[in-house]
Amino acid sequence: MLPEFFEFYNPTKVVYQVGIATNLKPELDIIGIKKYFIISDQIISDLGLVDKVADGLADSGIEVVGRFLDVAQDARLKDVKRCSDLVTASGAEGIVSIGGGSVIDTAKAVNILFSAGGDLVEDYSGAHTLTQPLHPHIVIPTTAGTGSEVTMVAVIYDEENKEKLVFPDKFLLPTLAVLDPEMTISLPPKMTAATGMDALTHAIEAYVGIQASPVSDVFAIGAIELIMKNLVTAAEKGDDIEARGAMLIAATMAGISFTHSMCGVIHGMAHTAGAHYRVPHGVANAIFLPHGMEFNFDFIYEKLAKLAPVMDISADGLSEEEAARNVIAAVRRLTGRLNELGVLPIRLRDVGIPEEDLAVIAEGALNDGSSFYNPRPMEDEEELLPFIKNAY
């Protein structure tokens, strides 16, 4: 059944090529500015990736007027203010972010203050509060997971209140997304697994979400197929450039899908686990994914069943319910295989969440903005709690 209404908006230009991160002159010439500020983290810098990109920018006639390399595991509110002051003082005309979701989200939030001024929380809380385009923002992802290079959302951690703040706005969509699998070669197996499962969660939640459309479905299905075929290889053989490239493209496709269809209760649980217990976002999504699919099962099984061929599952002679159960089983096999490799925990007990605190996750998920888009109405945390207990 077609939706009565949907819209698709994706102004971010996406380029893919092995090695392209150091040879961006054609794209930079189109954008037309000459002074950029680089935002990244210390790990990426220590790997030499920041210098690699900066040298490429210099060869293209671009001046790097400053660097901020202090982004933490989660994009932090205090870092956004500190970095935005540096960017503003530098005389930059645009931003280049090099890293994973936290780096990219930090850069998005920085760009709000750099371009429009004000206070991030007081002036820009809520949805679509910006009134004009921001400065150019070039994103070079070093992980294949968040899809933040093509999303209109920045998630920022408020340490004081232990809360993840979500800033959705169409003007946060980056100007250019640069997909270069060489930039992900050094990603450790555990990060490869976690970020890959983050992308899979994006794609599956977007596919079954209440705002899904035929257009978002195409991107979600394509991402799911690429991830199911390539994630284990990328985790086992980090130098496999084809698997790395496939995962990078999949993460971007999933990002395009969920920025239009949104995510659901799985992300609601993951946000709470991250904010309260510092569980990495991709790991939390991986743990909660099959349990969230089970929670939503009665509302999604007809559509879920259509993923069987995408996951190389034979559905001949099976009912839609049976085929859908096999799809969930395939997700469990994937996380189980990554667990066997020692690169992904799959139980809440393994990431330090106390059993007596599971109700905190249920309550947090119920109130999380992502859960408003969940296919099963979120009315009572007691309905969700048994599925969270199953994840323990």
N, C-alpha and C positions, 0 to 999 in steps of 0.2 A: 504494500500500500504506500502510495506517495504521500509525503507530508503536505499539509495545506500550504505551508510557506517555509522557505529556507533562504538563506543568503550565503554567498561564498565570497570572501574578500581575502586576497593573498598578495599584497603588493611587494613582498620581499622577493628579491631576485635570488635564485639559488644557482650556484655554479658548482660543478663537481669535476675533479680531475686529480690524479695522483701528482703531487708536487705543486699544485696551484697556489697554495698558501704563500709561497715565496715569489710568485709571479703574477701580481694582481694589477699590473699597470693598465691594461685595457679597461678594467672595471673602475679603477681609481680615476682614470681620465674622464670617464662618463660622469662620475659623482662630482668631480671638478674642484675639490678643496685640497689644500696642501699641508694642513697641520692636524695631526691626530694625537690623541692621548691613548695609551695602552692600559687596559685593565686586565689583570690576570691574578694568579696566586703564586706563592713561592715554589711550590712543587713543580708547576709547569715551567717556571723560570729556571729552576735548577736543572731541568731536563734539557735546557737549551732551546726550547721552542719559542720563547719570547724573543730572544736574540735572533733566531732564525727568521721570524716574521719581520722583526724590525729591520734587519739587513735587507730583506726583500723590499720593504717599503722605501728604504733609503735609495735602493737601486732604481726605484720607480719615481724618484724625485719628491718623495714625501718626507716631511720633517716630523719626527716623533718628539713632541714637546714635553712629554712626561710619562711616568709609569706609576701605577699603583699595583703592588704585588701582595697585598695583605688580605685578600678575600679568604674567608674561613670556609669550613665545611658547608655551612649554611650561610646564605647571604644575610648579613647582619645589618640592622637598622643603623647602628652607630658607624659602621664602615661606609654606608651610603653617604652620610653627611660629610664625613672626613674626606672621602674621595671626591665628592662633588666640589668641595672647596678647592682642592688641588687642581681639578680639571678647569674650573672657572679661572683660577689664577694663572694657568699655564698659557692662555691665549689659544687654546685648541679650537678647531672648527668642527671636529668630529671625534668619535670614539671607535677604537678597535678593541673588542673583547676576545681574549684567547683563553679557553678553558671549558669547564663543564657548566651545568645549570646554575650553580651558585655564582660563578663569575659572570655569566651572561645576565642573570637576573639583577645582580649588583649593578652592572653597567646600564641596564634598562632604567633602574630606579635613579641612578646617578644622572642619566640623561634628562630625566624629568626636571631635577633641580638645576642642572646645568643650563637647560633650555628655557625653563619657565620660572625658576626661582621658587621661593616659598619653603614650606615645611611639608615633608612627604606625607606624614600621617594627618596632620591638621588640614592640609589643603587638597590632598589627592586620594583620601580614603573613599571607597565606593567604586562604582564602575563608570568608566568612560567620563572622567572628570576633566581631561585635557581638551583644550579648545583649538589647538594648532599643532602642526607637525613639529617634531623635535629635530635636533642636529643629526646628521648622518651617523649611523651606527653599523659598523661592519663586524660580523660575528664569525669567528673561526673556532668551531667546537673541537674539543680534544677528547670528548667522550661521545658515545653513541647511545644516548638515552633520553635526555630531557626533551629534546626537540625545541628547546627555548629559542633556537635561532630562527624559528618561523612562527612563534606564538605571540599573542598580544597580552601576555601575562607575566608579571614579575612577582615572585614569592619571596618575601623578606621576613627574616626571623627577628621578632621583638624579644630580646633576651630578658628584659626586665619583667615582662608579663608572661613569658614562656608561651608565646603565641606566634603562629605563622600568619603574616598579613598578606593578603592577595590583592594585587593592583591590576585589574584588567582594563586595557584601553587600546583601541586600534592604533593609536599613535606610538605604542610601544613596539610594534612590529619593526624588526630591524630593516635597514636599507638593503643589505647584502648578506647572504649566508654562504660561507665558503666551505665546501665539503672536500676535505683532503684526507684520505685515509692514512697518509703518512703521519699526520698529526695525532693519530690514535694508536700507532704501533707500540708506543711505550706504556700504554694503559695496562696496569697489572690485571691478572686474571680475575681477582675478586671484584675489581671495579668494572671490568668488562662484563662480568655476569650481572652485577647489580644494575648497571646502567642499561644493559640490554633488557632486563626484566622490567625496568621502568618504562622503556619504550613499548614493550609488549602490553603492559597494563594500560598505557595510554591508548593503544590501538584497540584493545578489546573493550575498554570502557566507552570509548568514542563510538565503536561499532554498535553497541547495544544501548547507547544513551538515548534519552528522550528527545534530543535535538538532532539526532542523526539524519543525514540526507543521502540521496544517491551519490552525491559528490564526495562527502566525507567518508562514506562507505568504501569507495574505490581506494582512497588513500589508506584507510584502516586495514582493509583486506590485503593490499599489497605489502604493507608493513608486517602484518602477521606472518605472511608466507615467507618473507625474507628472514625474519627473526627465527622462526621455527627451523629453517634450513641452515642458518649460519651462526647462531649464537654459541653453540657448543664448540664449534671449530674455532671461532674467534677467541674463546676462553682458553682452549687447549693449545692453540698455535697462534700466538699473538702476532707473528710476522706474516701471517697469511693475508696478503693485501686484498685479495678478492673478498674474503670473509669480512675483513675490516670495512671495506668499501660498502658491502651489502648492508652491514649493520648501521653504518653512518647514514646511508640513504633511507633505511627503514626508520630510524629515529626521526628523521626529518619528515617523512611521510606520516608517521604517527603524530608528530607535532602539528602538522597541517590539519589532520583529522580531528584531534581533540580540541584544537583552538576554535573549531567550528561547532563540534558536537558536545564538548565539555567532558569532564570525567564524573565519577560517581562516588559511591560509598567506600570503595577500595582506597581511593585517594583520601577520603575523609578520615579513614582509620590510619593511613600512613602519615598524614599530616600530624595527627595527634601523637602517634608514636615518636615521630621526629621531634616535635616541639617539647614533649614532656620527658622523653627518655633518650633523646639524641640518637635514635636509630637512623642510619642513613636512608634516605628516601627510597632509593631503588631496592634496598634490602627489605624495607617495610612493605613496599608494593609486592615484591616477590612472595613474601610470606602470606599476605592477605589475599592475593589474587584468586586462587582457587576457592577460598572460603567466601569471598565476596560474590563470585559467580554462583556458588551454591545458594547463598542468601537470596540472590535475584532470580533464581532458576525459573520459577513459575512465570515470570514476566519476560524472560529472554530466550527460552529454550527453542522456540520456533526459528528465531534468527541465528541463535548459536549453532543450531544443527547445520546451517549452511556453510559453516567454517570447516566441516569435516574434510571435504576434498582439499581445501587449502592446507590442512595439516596432514595430508596423506592418510586420512582415515577412511576406510571403506564403510559406507553407510547403506550398502545394499541390503534390503530386507529389514532395515531397522526403522523403528518409529522415530519421530522427531525428538522425543524425549530421550530415547536410547542414543541417538547420534549426538545429541547435546551432551549427554553424560560422558560419552567418549571424547568429546572435545575437552571437557574439564580434565579428564584422565590424561590427555596428551599434555596439558599444561603441567600437571603433577609429575609426569614422566620427565619433562624438561627440567623442572626445578630439582627433581630427585637426582637427575644425572649431574647437574651442576653441584649439588650437595655432595655426591659421591666423589667428585673431583676436588672437593675441599675448598670450593670458591664461593659457596652461597649457603648461609643458614636458612632453614625452612621452618623453624619453630620459634615462637615468641620467647620461650624459655632460654633459647640460645643467644638472644640479643639483650639479655639483662632486664626484661620486663617482669616485675613480680606478678605472680598469679593473682594476688589479692587486689591488684590495680587494673585488672581487665575491664572493670566497669568504667574506669576513667576513659579508656579508649572508646567504649561504646557511647558514652555521653559526648565526648569530643567529636566523634564522627557524626553524631546526630545533628550537631550544631555547626558543622563545617560547611562552608559554602558549596563545596563539590557535591555534597550529598543532596543538595536541592535538585540536582539534575539526574539523580539515580532513578533507574527504571522502576524499582519497587519503592513506593512511597515510604518515606522515613518518618514514622509516627511515634515510635517508642523504642528507646535503647534496649529494653528488655528483649525485644524481638531479635536484635542484632547480637546480643551478648553470647548466646550459645555458639554462634559461628566463630566469634572471637576466641571462645574457650577451645573450640576445635583446633584453632591455630596454635594453641599453647603447647 
